[in-house]
Amino acid sequence: MELKILEIETQTIAEVISDEIVVNDPQDALDLMVNASYQGAHWIILHEHQLSGDFFELRSGLAGEIVQKFVNYQMKLAIVGEFEKFESKSLHAFMGESNRGQQLFFGPDVASAIRKIRG
């Protein structure tokens, strides 16, 4: 895993570069936040394939636990990927509600995440 640090205007963003799952549980998310924070980032961009599949199964509780870690540590998260493949209506509702806030964003690509981060 590599963290690609992006400086966009006044924002420092850490994009996770990996072909493998990076976040399997809340501790992995916390470790990632510590690493990104150490490098000055306040936003993390994760690609959906870097998250355990359980994240997208809301009844597993993993998404809630991970999002709560990000809230507690005042780190923001953008998840980019192809979400149409997930059929869960509750997941799509969660993603829509998240996109209306400022803590968590779901989008199709890094460019859309950067637009959201820039405001």
TORLUMVO-546882 format. One record per residue: residue number from 1; residue in one letter; x, y, z of N, C-alpha, C in turn. Coordinates in Angstrom, 1 decimal. Layout:
% residues N
{NUM, "a", {X, Y, Z}, {X, Y, Z}, {X, Y, Z}};
...
END
This chain:
% residues 119
{1, "m", {0.8, -1.2, 0.0}, {0.0, 0.0, 0.0}, {0.9, 1.2, 0.0}};
{2, "e", {0.4, 2.2, -0.8}, {1.1, 3.5, -0.8}, {0.1, 4.6, -0.6}};
{3, "l", {0.5, 5.7, 0.1}, {-0.3, 6.8, 0.2}, {0.2, 7.9, -0.7}};
{4, "k", {-0.6, 8.3, -1.7}, {-0.2, 9.4, -2.6}, {-0.7, 10.7, -2.0}};
{5, "i", {0.1, 11.6, -1.7}, {-0.3, 12.8, -1.0}, {-0.5, 13.9, -2.1}};
{6, "l", {-1.8, 14.4, -2.1}, {-2.2, 15.4, -3.1}, {-2.4, 16.7, -2.3}};
{7, "e", {-1.8, 17.8, -2.8}, {-2.0, 19.1, -2.3}, {-2.9, 19.9, -3.2}};
{8, "i", {-4.2, 20.1, -2.8}, {-5.2, 20.7, -3.6}, {-5.6, 22.0, -2.9}};
{9, "e", {-5.2, 23.1, -3.4}, {-5.4, 24.4, -2.8}, {-5.0, 24.3, -1.3}};
{10, "t", {-5.9, 24.4, -0.4}, {-5.5, 24.4, 1.0}, {-5.7, 23.0, 1.7}};
{11, "q", {-6.0, 22.0, 0.9}, {-6.3, 20.7, 1.4}, {-5.2, 19.7, 1.1}};
{12, "t", {-4.9, 18.9, 2.1}, {-3.9, 17.8, 1.9}, {-4.7, 16.5, 1.9}};
{13, "i", {-4.6, 15.8, 0.9}, {-5.4, 14.6, 0.7}, {-4.5, 13.4, 0.5}};
{14, "a", {-4.8, 12.3, 1.1}, {-4.1, 11.0, 1.0}, {-4.9, 10.1, 0.2}};
{15, "e", {-4.4, 9.7, -1.0}, {-5.1, 8.7, -1.9}, {-4.4, 7.4, -1.7}};
{16, "v", {-5.2, 6.4, -1.3}, {-4.6, 5.1, -1.1}, {-4.4, 4.4, -2.5}};
{17, "i", {-3.2, 3.9, -2.7}, {-2.8, 3.3, -3.9}, {-2.5, 1.8, -3.6}};
{18, "s", {-3.4, 0.9, -4.0}, {-3.2, -0.5, -3.7}, {-4.2, -1.3, -4.6}};
{19, "d", {-3.8, -2.5, -5.0}, {-4.7, -3.4, -5.8}, {-5.4, -4.3, -4.8}};
{20, "e", {-5.0, -4.3, -3.6}, {-5.6, -5.2, -2.6}, {-6.5, -4.5, -1.6}};
{21, "i", {-7.2, -5.3, -0.8}, {-8.0, -4.8, 0.3}, {-7.0, -4.2, 1.4}};
{22, "v", {-7.3, -3.0, 1.8}, {-6.5, -2.3, 2.7}, {-7.2, -2.2, 4.1}};
{23, "v", {-8.5, -2.1, 4.0}, {-9.3, -1.9, 5.2}, {-10.2, -3.1, 5.4}};
{24, "n", {-9.9, -4.0, 6.4}, {-10.7, -5.1, 6.7}, {-11.5, -4.9, 7.9}};
{25, "d", {-11.1, -4.0, 8.8}, {-11.8, -3.8, 10.1}, {-11.5, -2.4, 10.6}};
{26, "p", {-12.1, -2.0, 11.7}, {-11.9, -0.6, 12.2}, {-10.4, -0.3, 12.6}};
{27, "q", {-9.7, -1.3, 13.0}, {-8.3, -1.1, 13.3}, {-7.5, -0.7, 12.1}};
{28, "d", {-7.8, -1.4, 11.0}, {-7.1, -1.0, 9.7}, {-7.4, 0.4, 9.3}};
{29, "a", {-8.7, 0.8, 9.5}, {-9.1, 2.2, 9.2}, {-8.3, 3.2, 10.1}};
{30, "l", {-8.2, 2.9, 11.4}, {-7.5, 3.7, 12.3}, {-6.0, 3.8, 12.0}};
{31, "d", {-5.4, 2.7, 11.6}, {-4.0, 2.7, 11.2}, {-3.8, 3.6, 10.0}};
{32, "l", {-4.7, 3.5, 9.0}, {-4.7, 4.3, 7.8}, {-4.8, 5.8, 8.2}};
{33, "m", {-5.7, 6.1, 9.1}, {-5.9, 7.5, 9.5}, {-4.6, 8.1, 10.1}};
{34, "v", {-4.0, 7.3, 11.0}, {-2.8, 7.7, 11.7}, {-1.7, 8.0, 10.7}};
{35, "n", {-1.5, 7.1, 9.7}, {-0.5, 7.3, 8.7}, {-0.8, 8.5, 7.8}};
{36, "a", {-2.0, 8.7, 7.4}, {-2.4, 9.9, 6.6}, {-2.3, 11.2, 7.4}};
{37, "s", {-2.7, 11.1, 8.7}, {-2.6, 12.3, 9.5}, {-1.1, 12.7, 9.7}};
{38, "y", {-0.3, 11.7, 9.9}, {1.2, 12.0, 10.1}, {1.7, 12.7, 8.9}};
{39, "q", {1.2, 12.5, 7.7}, {1.6, 13.1, 6.5}, {0.8, 14.4, 6.2}};
{40, "g", {0.0, 14.9, 7.2}, {-0.7, 16.1, 7.1}, {-2.0, 16.1, 6.4}};
{41, "a", {-2.5, 14.9, 6.1}, {-3.8, 14.8, 5.4}, {-5.0, 14.9, 6.3}};
{42, "h", {-6.0, 15.5, 5.8}, {-7.3, 15.6, 6.5}, {-8.4, 14.8, 5.8}};
{43, "w", {-8.1, 14.4, 4.6}, {-9.0, 13.6, 3.8}, {-8.3, 12.4, 3.3}};
{44, "i", {-9.0, 11.3, 3.2}, {-8.4, 10.0, 2.6}, {-9.4, 9.6, 1.5}};
{45, "i", {-8.8, 9.3, 0.3}, {-9.5, 8.7, -0.8}, {-9.2, 7.3, -0.9}};
{46, "l", {-10.2, 6.4, -0.7}, {-10.1, 5.0, -0.8}, {-10.9, 4.5, -2.1}};
{47, "h", {-10.4, 3.6, -2.8}, {-11.1, 2.9, -3.9}, {-11.9, 1.8, -3.3}};
{48, "e", {-13.1, 1.6, -3.8}, {-14.0, 0.6, -3.2}, {-13.5, -0.8, -3.1}};
{49, "h", {-12.6, -1.1, -4.0}, {-12.0, -2.5, -4.0}, {-11.0, -2.6, -2.9}};
{50, "q", {-10.6, -1.5, -2.2}, {-9.7, -1.5, -1.1}, {-10.4, -1.8, 0.2}};
{51, "l", {-11.7, -1.8, 0.2}, {-12.5, -2.1, 1.4}, {-13.0, -3.5, 1.4}};
{52, "s", {-13.0, -4.1, 2.6}, {-13.6, -5.4, 2.7}, {-15.0, -5.4, 2.2}};
{53, "g", {-15.5, -6.4, 1.5}, {-16.8, -6.5, 1.0}, {-17.9, -6.3, 2.1}};
{54, "d", {-17.5, -6.7, 3.4}, {-18.5, -6.5, 4.5}, {-18.8, -5.0, 4.7}};
{55, "f", {-18.0, -4.1, 4.3}, {-18.3, -2.7, 4.4}, {-19.6, -2.3, 3.7}};
{56, "f", {-19.8, -3.0, 2.5}, {-21.0, -2.7, 1.7}, {-22.2, -3.5, 2.1}};
{57, "e", {-22.1, -4.4, 3.1}, {-23.2, -5.1, 3.6}, {-23.5, -4.4, 5.0}};
{58, "l", {-24.4, -3.5, 4.9}, {-24.7, -2.6, 6.1}, {-25.0, -3.4, 7.3}};
{59, "r", {-25.7, -4.5, 7.2}, {-26.1, -5.3, 8.4}, {-24.9, -5.9, 9.1}};
{60, "s", {-23.7, -5.9, 8.5}, {-22.5, -6.4, 9.2}, {-22.0, -5.4, 10.2}};
{61, "g", {-22.4, -4.1, 10.1}, {-22.0, -3.1, 11.0}, {-20.6, -2.5, 10.7}};
{62, "l", {-19.9, -3.0, 9.8}, {-18.5, -2.6, 9.5}, {-18.5, -1.1, 9.0}};
{63, "a", {-19.4, -0.8, 8.1}, {-19.4, 0.6, 7.6}, {-19.6, 1.6, 8.8}};
{64, "g", {-20.6, 1.3, 9.6}, {-20.9, 2.2, 10.8}, {-19.7, 2.3, 11.7}};
{65, "e", {-19.0, 1.2, 12.0}, {-17.8, 1.3, 12.9}, {-16.7, 2.1, 12.2}};
{66, "i", {-16.5, 1.9, 11.0}, {-15.4, 2.6, 10.3}, {-15.7, 4.1, 10.2}};
{67, "v", {-16.9, 4.4, 9.8}, {-17.3, 5.8, 9.7}, {-17.2, 6.5, 11.0}};
{68, "q", {-17.6, 5.8, 12.1}, {-17.5, 6.4, 13.4}, {-16.0, 6.7, 13.8}};
{69, "k", {-15.1, 5.8, 13.4}, {-13.7, 6.1, 13.6}, {-13.3, 7.4, 12.9}};
{70, "f", {-13.7, 7.6, 11.7}, {-13.4, 8.8, 11.0}, {-14.0, 10.0, 11.6}};
{71, "v", {-15.2, 9.9, 12.1}, {-15.8, 11.0, 12.8}, {-15.1, 11.3, 14.1}};
{72, "n", {-14.8, 10.3, 14.9}, {-14.1, 10.5, 16.2}, {-12.7, 11.2, 16.0}};
{73, "y", {-12.0, 10.8, 14.9}, {-10.7, 11.4, 14.7}, {-10.7, 12.5, 13.7}};
{74, "q", {-11.8, 13.1, 13.4}, {-12.0, 14.2, 12.6}, {-11.2, 14.1, 11.2}};
{75, "m", {-11.3, 13.0, 10.7}, {-10.7, 12.7, 9.4}, {-11.9, 12.5, 8.4}};
{76, "k", {-11.8, 13.0, 7.2}, {-12.8, 12.8, 6.2}, {-12.4, 11.7, 5.2}};
{77, "l", {-13.5, 11.1, 4.6}, {-13.3, 9.9, 3.8}, {-14.1, 10.1, 2.5}};
{78, "a", {-13.4, 9.8, 1.4}, {-14.0, 9.7, 0.1}, {-13.8, 8.3, -0.4}};
{79, "i", {-14.8, 7.7, -0.8}, {-14.7, 6.3, -1.4}, {-15.2, 6.4, -2.9}};
{80, "v", {-14.3, 6.0, -3.8}, {-14.6, 6.1, -5.2}, {-14.7, 4.7, -5.8}};
{81, "g", {-15.6, 4.5, -6.7}, {-15.7, 3.2, -7.4}, {-17.0, 3.1, -8.1}};
{82, "e", {-17.3, 1.9, -8.5}, {-18.5, 1.6, -9.3}, {-19.5, 1.0, -8.3}};
{83, "f", {-20.4, 1.8, -7.8}, {-21.4, 1.3, -6.8}, {-22.7, 0.8, -7.4}};
{84, "e", {-22.9, 0.9, -8.7}, {-24.1, 0.4, -9.3}, {-24.2, -1.1, -9.1}};
{85, "k", {-23.1, -1.8, -8.9}, {-23.2, -3.3, -8.8}, {-23.8, -3.8, -7.5}};
{86, "f", {-23.9, -2.9, -6.5}, {-24.5, -3.2, -5.3}, {-26.0, -3.0, -5.4}};
{87, "e", {-26.7, -4.0, -5.1}, {-28.2, -3.9, -5.2}, {-29.0, -3.4, -4.0}};
{88, "s", {-28.3, -3.3, -2.9}, {-29.0, -3.0, -1.7}, {-29.5, -1.5, -1.7}};
{89, "k", {-30.8, -1.4, -1.5}, {-31.4, -0.1, -1.5}, {-31.0, 0.7, -0.3}};
{90, "s", {-30.8, 0.0, 0.9}, {-30.3, 0.7, 2.1}, {-28.9, 1.2, 1.9}};
{91, "l", {-28.1, 0.5, 1.2}, {-26.7, 0.9, 0.9}, {-26.7, 2.2, 0.1}};
{92, "h", {-27.6, 2.2, -1.0}, {-27.6, 3.4, -1.8}, {-28.2, 4.6, -1.1}};
{93, "a", {-29.2, 4.3, -0.2}, {-29.7, 5.4, 0.6}, {-28.6, 5.9, 1.6}};
{94, "f", {-27.8, 5.1, 2.2}, {-26.7, 5.5, 3.0}, {-25.7, 6.3, 2.2}};
{95, "m", {-25.4, 5.9, 1.0}, {-24.4, 6.6, 0.2}, {-25.0, 8.0, -0.1}};
{96, "g", {-26.3, 8.1, -0.5}, {-26.9, 9.3, -0.8}, {-26.9, 10.3, 0.3}};
{97, "e", {-27.3, 9.8, 1.5}, {-27.3, 10.6, 2.7}, {-25.9, 11.1, 3.1}};
{98, "s", {-24.9, 10.2, 2.9}, {-23.5, 10.6, 3.2}, {-23.1, 11.7, 2.3}};
{99, "n", {-23.5, 11.6, 1.0}, {-23.0, 12.6, 0.1}, {-23.6, 14.0, 0.3}};
{100, "r", {-24.7, 14.1, 1.1}, {-25.3, 15.4, 1.5}, {-24.5, 16.0, 2.6}};
{101, "g", {-23.7, 15.2, 3.3}, {-22.9, 15.7, 4.5}, {-21.5, 16.1, 4.1}};
{102, "q", {-20.7, 16.3, 5.1}, {-19.3, 16.7, 4.8}, {-18.2, 15.7, 5.3}};
{103, "q", {-18.7, 14.6, 5.9}, {-17.8, 13.6, 6.5}, {-17.4, 12.5, 5.5}};
{104, "l", {-18.3, 12.0, 4.8}, {-18.1, 10.8, 3.9}, {-18.7, 11.1, 2.6}};
{105, "f", {-18.0, 10.8, 1.5}, {-18.4, 11.0, 0.2}, {-18.2, 9.7, -0.7}};
{106, "f", {-19.2, 9.4, -1.5}, {-19.1, 8.3, -2.4}, {-19.2, 8.9, -3.8}};
{107, "g", {-18.2, 8.5, -4.7}, {-18.3, 9.0, -6.0}, {-17.6, 8.1, -7.0}};
{108, "p", {-17.8, 8.4, -8.3}, {-17.3, 7.5, -9.3}, {-15.8, 7.4, -9.6}};
{109, "d", {-15.1, 8.5, -9.2}, {-13.7, 8.6, -9.5}, {-13.0, 9.6, -8.6}};
{110, "v", {-11.7, 9.7, -8.7}, {-10.9, 10.6, -7.9}, {-11.2, 12.0, -8.2}};
{111, "a", {-11.4, 12.3, -9.5}, {-11.7, 13.7, -9.8}, {-13.0, 14.2, -9.1}};
{112, "s", {-14.0, 13.4, -9.1}, {-15.3, 13.8, -8.4}, {-15.0, 13.9, -6.9}};
{113, "a", {-14.1, 13.1, -6.3}, {-13.8, 13.3, -4.9}, {-13.1, 14.6, -4.6}};
{114, "i", {-12.2, 14.9, -5.5}, {-11.5, 16.2, -5.4}, {-12.4, 17.4, -5.5}};
{115, "r", {-13.4, 17.3, -6.4}, {-14.4, 18.4, -6.5}, {-15.1, 18.5, -5.3}};
{116, "k", {-15.5, 17.4, -4.7}, {-16.3, 17.4, -3.4}, {-15.4, 18.1, -2.3}};
{117, "i", {-14.2, 17.7, -2.2}, {-13.3, 18.2, -1.2}, {-13.0, 19.7, -1.3}};
{118, "r", {-12.9, 20.1, -2.5}, {-12.7, 21.6, -2.8}, {-14.0, 22.4, -2.4}};
{119, "g", {-15.1, 21.7, -2.4}, {-16.3, 22.4, -2.0}, {-17.0, 22.9, -3.2}};
END
